Amino acid sequence: MAAGLLGLCSRRLLAAAARQGRPAARVRWESSSSRAVIAPSSVVGKRAPEPSMRWQEDPDVEDENLYEKNPDSHGYDKDPVVDMWNMRVVFFFGFSIVLVLGSTFVAYLPDYRMQEWARREAERLVKYREANGLPIMESNCFDPSKIQLLEDED
């Protein structure tokens, strides 16, 4: 399958180069399955006769060019109608669902690690301390009179 496609492509390249008058590189290709050899003509001025029909080692459905049937192919299916609908479905879910609804979901996630709550609580405590005449910050996080320490037995 791939060997037939490679031979077909190499022959097309050689023929296109010969038509345009450009010197073609010396190419020799040997098939692994049928032991066929494809080489350019050994005489420079002599052109190889054009084949009347395309030769392929293993003609397969996969080797046909989908763009000949459907030039607007998106690569999802051989049928143009199914291909168009598959493309529309992929882009709808890819953009509408994932990007739009995904970004909305991320925007409305709850407060991460309660950072907004901590700021609101700090502002509330600052207002309370200013209203009651207490210092805004103290050196002790906890009231030292409420901390119970173990007694030394020495």
Salt bridges, closest charged atoms under 4 A:
GLU64 OE2 - LYS69 NZ 3.44
ASP83 OD2 - HIS74 ND1 3.30
GLU121 OE2 - ARG124 NH2 2.57
GLU123 OE2 - ARG119 NE 3.36
GLU138 OE2 - ARG129 NH1 3.63
